[in-house]
């Protein structure tokens, strides 16, 4: 049996760095393309300096490694701003990466999508049923990439899965996002403002998400699949839970001045459960407790 050779992008990102401990325990070879690490070997993972926007460098590394599997996580996301023009650059670079993977004998590709691909006015997001949306450039370009992958990879008999991640939280998340913002403010003893108190969102602890992602990667499943908790959680309740665990609940200021139209956004995760027998191991309380412990151990809040 041919040993799995995994080409990974986004290994230093929020999802990637939580996935790496799982990959290190697998009997596989991993080439992780990075612009922030030096070119070093770490157990079964080789970090290779390579900017995927550099066509020649990317072509060289993909051709030399000859990956059997591809996991594409990398993308530029700015919290609260999903309309960066760079989304089109990421679309082009991703299309190039996937084509090179195919041309060099790739067999299995998992390209990570997003819940933002859906039209949120539906409230409940179901694979292959809920209308897709071009309301943001991020959602639009992800949808375009999905269509490209379906056309290119399926026509070349390459196994292809498209997991859509919803609202993840946990260690290493960008401090500008809601949950790490609340945690770091309260740990410092500073006021934390919550303006979107009445919204319900589908939050999943990142350790659950990467376990599902790793299983999906090494499976034969093809098509789209939601990776989510399947449960809506009120943002006000998340803030109160964080405040209760830390003990600075009185520092939270609720303003509820949101005019957001989509009050509830939740994923249908029945496919994830039926295909892999998975349901989240972490409750929102357990996940927040672990996340708060991680932030407490950080030197720089």
Secondary structure, DSSP 4 states (H G I P E B T S, - for coil): -PPPEEEEE-TTSHHHHHHHHHHHTSSSEEEEEESSS-S-EETTEEEEE--TT-HHHHHHHHHHH--SEEEE-----BTTB---THHHHHHHHHHHHHHHHHHTT--EEEE-EEGGGB-GGGSEE-TTTSPB--SSHHHHHHHHHHHHHHHHHHHTT-EEEEEEE-EEESTT--TTSHHHHHHHHHHHT--EEES-TT-EE-EEEHHHHHHHHHHHHTS---EEEEES-S--EEHHHHHHHHHHHHT-GGGEEE------S--EEEE--HHHHHHH----SS-HHHHHHHHHHHHHT-S--
